Amino acid sequence: MPATLEVECTNDECELDMFEMHYTYDMPDDVGLEDFECPYCNRTDTLHEIEL
């Protein structure tokens, strides 16, 4: 099963609470959270993985 990553945006001015990213099997192994940006506020430095 491909990886699923739950992410939160900690930007106080952003309205997005959390979102899930579902990878495909073709996603390179070295892709990480730092390669993405918040789909709402477009910042990259405020994304954090939610550890379950």
C-alpha positions as CSV (number, residue, x, y, z in Angstrom):
1,M,0.0,0.0,0.0
2,P,1.4,3.5,-0.9
3,A,2.4,5.8,1.9
4,T,-0.1,8.2,3.5
5,L,1.1,11.4,5.2
6,E,-1.1,13.4,7.5
7,V,0.0,17.0,7.6
8,E,-0.9,20.1,9.6
9,C,-0.2,23.8,8.8
10,T,0.9,25.7,11.8
11,N,0.6,29.2,10.2
12,D,-1.7,31.1,12.6
13,E,-3.0,33.1,9.6
14,C,-3.9,29.9,7.6
15,E,-7.4,28.5,7.7
16,L,-6.3,25.0,6.8
17,D,-6.3,22.6,9.8
18,M,-4.9,19.4,8.4
19,F,-4.8,17.3,5.2
20,E,-3.7,13.9,4.0
21,M,-1.4,13.2,1.2
22,H,-1.7,9.8,-0.6
23,Y,1.4,8.8,-2.5
24,T,1.4,6.5,-5.5
25,Y,3.9,3.7,-5.9
26,D,5.8,5.8,-8.4
27,M,6.7,8.5,-5.8
28,P,10.5,8.5,-5.3
29,D,11.7,7.3,-1.9
30,D,13.6,10.5,-1.1
31,V,10.5,12.7,-1.4
32,G,9.6,14.3,1.9
33,L,7.4,16.9,3.5
34,E,9.9,19.6,2.6
35,D,9.0,19.1,-1.1
36,F,5.4,20.3,-0.6
37,E,3.6,23.5,0.3
38,C,0.4,24.2,2.1
39,P,-2.4,24.2,-0.6
40,Y,-4.1,27.1,1.2
41,C,-1.4,29.6,2.3
42,N,1.4,28.3,0.0
43,R,4.0,28.3,2.7
44,T,6.5,25.4,3.1
45,D,8.0,26.3,6.5
46,T,4.8,25.8,8.5
47,L,4.0,22.2,7.4
48,H,4.5,19.5,10.0
49,E,3.8,15.8,9.9
50,I,1.1,14.5,12.3
51,E,2.5,11.5,14.2
52,L,-0.2,9.0,15.1
